[in-house]
Amino acid sequence: MTNTSPTVSMADKVALIDSLCAKARILPVITIAREQDVLPLADALAAGGLTALEVTLRSQFGLKAIQILREKRPELVTGAGTVLDRSMLAAAEAAGSQFIVTPGITRDLLEASVGSPVPLLPGISNASGIMEGYSLGYRRFKLFPAEVSGGVAAIKALGGPFGEVKFCPTGGVSPANIKSYMALKNVMCVGGSWMLDPEWIKNGDWARIQECTAEALALLD
């Protein structure tokens, strides 16, 4: 049964997402392959200027990584990505996630999150997905996969019928198009992973990750 009296209102959670995205501008989408990489990778991103991190649950180390970061790097804002159902939502919350991101939506997942104090950024790819979330009070969405779903042109078009809605486009965002996305009034931040080359992580090339991160943010200045 859905909790109809959330401890944090939907409006409050929208404000939390807005604050997070205004500070982040770029939300790095992180998949952890080895537990030993968690802290040095987070430190490299933070040194480059990214202090809000989306740790996906695509690997067995996702939840553990969130726990480690919440304990060892409390100054960072750490959230869970690739949350697919109610049980994963509960596990992400229990791990200490400060925000939740999904690649898509189900009614069950949306309803489960309404009663949670942790803000959810639901993934959508079209107007119907927005309307499903909108009916429950959601006003902030991840457009995924952004480029495949129409990119900048799609976000411009969706701004017409959904004037209150803002997006975090993820999927295909790169240094080549990030400025075009961030120039849109209904884009609050972007998600990306180009600064997280798997070979750099595998080789412990944290300086390269820091440099790429700083370069990405410099594109927005």
C-alpha positions as CSV (number, residue, x, y, z in Angstrom):
1,M,0.0,0.0,0.0
2,T,1.4,3.4,-1.0
3,N,2.0,5.9,1.8
4,T,-0.2,8.8,1.2
5,S,1.5,11.0,3.8
6,P,5.2,11.3,2.7
7,T,7.5,12.8,5.3
8,V,8.9,15.0,2.5
9,S,6.5,16.5,0.0
10,M,6.9,16.1,-3.8
11,A,7.4,19.9,-4.0
12,D,10.2,19.6,-1.4
13,K,11.8,16.7,-3.4
14,V,11.6,18.8,-6.6
15,A,13.5,21.5,-4.8
16,L,16.1,19.0,-3.6
17,I,16.7,17.8,-7.2
18,D,16.9,21.4,-8.4
19,S,19.5,22.2,-5.8
20,L,21.5,19.1,-6.6
21,C,21.5,19.7,-10.3
22,A,22.3,23.4,-10.0
23,K,25.4,22.5,-8.0
24,A,26.3,19.5,-10.1
25,R,25.7,20.6,-13.7
26,I,27.2,17.3,-14.8
27,L,26.1,14.1,-13.1
28,P,28.7,11.4,-13.6
29,V,27.2,8.0,-14.2
30,I,29.5,5.6,-12.5
31,T,29.6,1.8,-12.7
32,I,32.0,0.2,-10.2
33,A,33.9,-2.9,-11.4
34,R,36.2,-3.2,-8.4
35,E,35.6,-2.1,-4.8
36,Q,39.1,-0.8,-4.6
37,D,38.3,1.9,-7.2
38,V,35.5,3.5,-5.3
39,L,37.4,6.1,-3.2
40,P,40.1,7.1,-5.7
41,L,37.6,7.5,-8.5
42,A,35.3,9.6,-6.3
43,D,38.3,11.7,-5.2
44,A,39.4,12.2,-8.8
45,L,35.9,13.4,-9.8
46,A,35.7,15.7,-6.8
47,A,39.1,17.1,-7.5
48,G,37.9,17.9,-11.0
49,G,34.8,19.6,-9.7
50,L,32.1,16.9,-9.7
51,T,30.8,16.4,-6.1
52,A,27.4,14.8,-6.9
53,L,27.8,11.2,-8.0
54,E,25.3,8.7,-9.5
55,V,26.5,5.2,-8.7
56,T,24.7,2.7,-10.9
57,L,23.4,-0.6,-9.6
58,R,24.6,-2.4,-12.8
59,S,27.3,-4.2,-10.9
60,Q,27.5,-6.2,-7.7
61,F,29.6,-3.4,-6.2
62,G,27.0,-0.6,-6.6
63,L,25.3,-0.8,-3.2
64,K,28.6,-1.3,-1.4
65,A,30.1,1.7,-3.2
66,I,27.2,3.9,-2.0
67,Q,27.7,2.7,1.5
68,I,31.5,3.4,1.4
69,L,31.0,6.9,-0.1
70,R,28.4,7.8,2.4
71,E,30.6,6.7,5.3
72,K,34.0,7.8,4.0
73,R,33.1,10.8,1.8
74,P,30.1,12.4,3.5
75,E,30.9,15.7,1.9
76,L,29.9,14.3,-1.5
77,V,26.3,13.8,-2.6
78,T,25.9,10.2,-3.6
79,G,22.9,8.7,-5.3
80,A,21.9,5.3,-6.9
81,G,21.3,4.9,-10.6
82,T,19.8,2.0,-12.7
83,V,17.1,1.4,-10.0
84,L,14.6,-0.9,-11.7
85,D,12.0,-1.9,-9.2
86,R,10.6,-1.5,-5.7
87,S,13.1,-3.9,-4.1
88,M,16.1,-2.1,-5.7
89,L,14.6,1.2,-4.5
90,A,14.5,-0.1,-0.9
91,A,18.0,-1.4,-1.1
92,A,19.4,1.9,-2.5
93,E,17.7,3.8,0.3
94,A,19.0,1.4,2.9
95,A,22.5,1.9,1.5
96,G,22.2,5.6,2.2
97,S,21.4,7.0,-1.3
98,Q,20.6,10.7,-1.3
99,F,18.8,10.5,-4.6
100,I,17.6,7.8,-6.9
101,V,17.7,7.7,-10.7
102,T,15.9,5.2,-13.0
103,P,16.3,4.4,-16.7
104,G,12.6,4.1,-17.1
105,I,9.3,4.0,-15.2
106,T,6.7,1.7,-13.9
107,R,3.7,2.8,-12.0
108,D,4.7,0.6,-9.0
109,L,8.1,2.2,-8.8
110,L,6.7,5.7,-9.1
111,E,4.1,5.1,-6.4
112,A,6.7,3.5,-4.1
113,S,8.9,6.6,-4.3
114,V,6.1,9.0,-3.6
115,G,6.2,8.0,0.0
116,S,10.0,8.1,0.3
117,P,12.0,11.0,1.6
118,V,14.6,10.4,-1.0
119,P,14.0,12.3,-4.3
120,L,13.5,10.2,-7.4
121,L,14.6,11.3,-10.9
122,P,12.5,9.0,-13.2
123,G,13.8,8.1,-16.6
124,I,11.5,8.8,-19.6
125,S,11.8,8.8,-23.3
126,N,8.6,10.4,-24.5
127,A,5.6,12.5,-23.5
128,S,3.6,9.5,-22.3
129,G,6.2,8.8,-19.7
130,I,6.2,12.4,-18.5
131,M,2.4,12.3,-18.1
132,E,2.5,9.1,-16.1
133,G,4.9,10.7,-13.7
134,Y,3.2,14.1,-13.8
135,S,0.0,12.5,-12.5
136,L,1.8,11.6,-9.3
137,G,3.5,14.9,-8.8
138,Y,6.8,14.4,-10.6
139,R,8.1,17.4,-12.3
140,R,11.8,16.5,-12.9
141,F,12.8,13.7,-15.2
142,K,15.9,12.0,-16.8
143,L,15.5,11.9,-20.6
144,F,17.1,8.6,-21.5
145,P,18.6,7.7,-23.9
146,A,18.7,11.4,-24.7
147,E,20.3,11.4,-28.2
148,V,18.3,8.4,-29.4
149,S,15.1,10.0,-28.0
150,G,15.5,13.2,-30.0
151,G,18.1,15.1,-28.1
152,V,18.0,18.9,-28.0
153,A,15.1,19.0,-30.5
154,A,13.0,16.7,-28.4
155,I,13.6,18.7,-25.2
156,K,12.6,21.9,-26.9
157,A,9.4,20.3,-28.2
158,L,8.5,18.9,-24.8
159,G,8.9,22.3,-23.2
160,G,5.6,23.4,-25.0
161,P,3.1,21.1,-23.3
162,F,5.1,20.6,-20.1
163,G,6.1,24.0,-19.0
164,E,6.8,23.0,-15.4
165,V,9.0,20.1,-16.3
166,K,12.8,20.1,-16.4
167,F,15.2,17.4,-17.6
168,C,18.5,15.8,-17.0
169,P,19.4,14.4,-20.4
170,T,21.6,11.3,-20.2
171,G,22.8,8.9,-22.9
172,G,24.8,10.3,-25.8
173,V,25.7,13.5,-24.0
174,S,29.4,14.4,-24.8
175,P,31.8,17.4,-25.0
176,A,30.5,18.0,-28.5
177,N,26.9,18.6,-27.5
178,I,26.9,19.4,-23.8
179,K,26.6,23.2,-24.4
180,S,23.6,22.8,-26.6
181,Y,21.8,20.8,-24.0
182,M,22.7,23.1,-21.1
183,A,21.6,26.2,-23.1
184,L,18.0,24.9,-22.9
185,K,15.9,26.5,-20.2
186,N,14.3,23.2,-19.3
187,V,17.5,21.4,-18.8
188,M,18.8,21.5,-15.2
189,C,21.9,19.3,-15.6
190,V,23.2,16.5,-17.8
191,G,24.4,13.0,-17.1
192,G,27.4,11.5,-18.7
193,S,30.2,9.0,-18.4
194,W,32.8,10.2,-21.0
195,M,35.2,11.2,-18.2
196,L,35.0,7.7,-16.8
197,D,36.9,5.7,-19.5
198,P,37.0,2.1,-18.3
199,E,40.7,1.8,-19.2
200,W,41.6,4.9,-17.2
201,I,39.8,3.4,-14.2
202,K,41.3,-0.1,-14.7
203,N,44.8,1.5,-14.9
204,G,44.3,3.8,-12.0
205,D,44.8,6.9,-14.1
206,W,43.1,9.1,-11.7
207,A,44.9,12.2,-12.9
208,R,43.5,11.7,-16.4
209,I,39.9,11.4,-15.0
210,Q,40.4,14.6,-12.9
211,E,41.7,16.4,-15.9
212,C,38.8,15.3,-18.2
213,T,36.3,16.2,-15.5
214,A,37.7,19.7,-15.1
215,E,37.7,20.1,-18.9
216,A,34.1,19.1,-19.1
217,L,33.0,21.6,-16.5
218,A,35.1,24.3,-18.2
219,L,33.0,23.9,-21.3
220,L,30.1,25.3,-19.3
221,D,31.8,28.4,-18.0
